[in-house]
Structure formats: structure tokens, C-alpha cells
Amino acid sequence: MLATERQDMICRLVAERGSVTTPELMAALDASESTIRRDLAALNRMRKVVRVHGGACAPKKHMVIQDSSVAQKRTVNLSAKERIATYAATLVKPDDFVYIDAGSSTMQLVEALAEPGATYVTNSLPHALALLSKGFKTYLLGGMVKPVTEAVVGEDAIASLERLHFTVGFWGTNGISLEAGFTTPELSEAKVKEVSIRHTQSAYILADSSKFDQVSLVTFAPFDSASIICDHVDQDSAYSNAENIVDLEEEHQ
């Protein structure tokens, strides 16, 4: 077995179990202790595993502690966001009552939308303007505008959402985790996301593959509360068998 193949198997075992001992790896890979030690040292340098006394464990999930500005996020993973948005736009049907969350992924959705028969509600100033420019019937939630993300948040926005019931909705997220669910850095924006998802029949998270195994400060919904539309899912990851993921790479095959 090549070293790269052996190391891939080590990463897979660590990801599945959280931690493994050196004897367990020796038995699973039919390799000597010195070989396993060299592999663990190499993987530790690459930050794929954390080497500990007697074995290895999975690295801690990356923590996202603050939002980037809308302008900064617009060009990140742009092709993946465009692909996700194109698919998501096909889910909007005539007479739908649609909620669209603030964010760069959902802005790509707004640009891809082509259904004039639906009614749109958003908590994003730029989204509302873009929807209006298309001639769509548009409602903007009232409340305080958060400067960094240009999202409307606060008690007035929450009060409005409590009276509304959407047929379909779309949200961005800063992180996706099986344990932590969907997360975002700021409490007031998380609350708007939480309430709007609860008031939606068919909820979709728009997220490129970089969002998996990222955890931010506030959970706004559990992992199984919405479907995830993403560009692709690593088939060796813990998410490969999740029933609520629409993998566009797999759909295309």
C-alpha cells in the first residue's frame, strides 16, 4: 500500500471515530508501529489529524467568530454560489410566498430568480432593491440595519416574522456541523434566521462545500431542520449519507 493511500485511510478512520490508537491503526492497515508513527507525524504536519500520545484524534472544527462584509463575501467561491443559486431558483413556483435571508449566497439566488408570480420577503436591503429592479412583489422587514451584512434585525423584524408563514425560504450560513447545526456569528441575526426558518414549510440552506465542519458562535437551526443545497459533498466525510443534502455534483452525474 502506498503511503498516500495509507494516510487517506488513517484520516478516514480518525474522522469516523474521532480518535484512534496506534495499535488500532496497525491492525486496520496491517502496518508496523514505525510506519504508523511516520504517517501520523506527516498528517500532523499537514494538520489533517492531531497527533497525541498513543494515537491521533480529529482536529477541532474551525471557529468563525465574526462576519465579513457583503462586498468581501461576494467573490468568495463565486462559481459554486452561482451554481447553487441557479438550482435554487428553479424551486420557486408561481404563487409561492418566499423568504430570502441576507447574505452573499442568497444574493446570487436573487440574481438568478425568474418567477414573477411569487411574492418575496427579505431582511436584506440590497436583496430588496434587486428584487424590486426585477419588478417582483417585494416586502422588506422593518427593524435595525446591521452595517456589516446590510441585514435588518431586531424586535420589529422578529414581530413581523411571527405573523408570516412562508411556503419556501432560502438562507445562508457561516457554518454547518452535524452537532452544532447551522451557525452564524451574531445573536440578533441568528434570531431572525431562527424565527424565519420556523415559519417556513420548505427551508433550504445555500452553502458551498467550504461551510461544512465550520462552527460559528450561535446556532440558528439544527442540522435536520432544512435541506442543504451545495456544490459537492466529500464522499468520505460524515455528511455523505445525510438525506437532507442536495449534492449538485452528484445530481449532475
Protein Blocks (a to p, Z undefined) as FASTA:
>chain_A
ZZklmmmmmmmmmmmnopacfklmmmmnopafklmmmmmmmmmmnomaccdehiacdddd
dddfbdcdfklmmmgoklmmmmmmmmmmmmpcghiacdddedjklmmmmmmpccfkbccd
dfbfklmmmmmmnopacdddeddddfklopaedjklmmmmmmpccfbdcdddfbdcfklo
padfbfklmmmmmmmmmmpfbdcddddfklgopacfbdcbdfklpccddfbdcfkbmklm
pckbccfklmmZZ
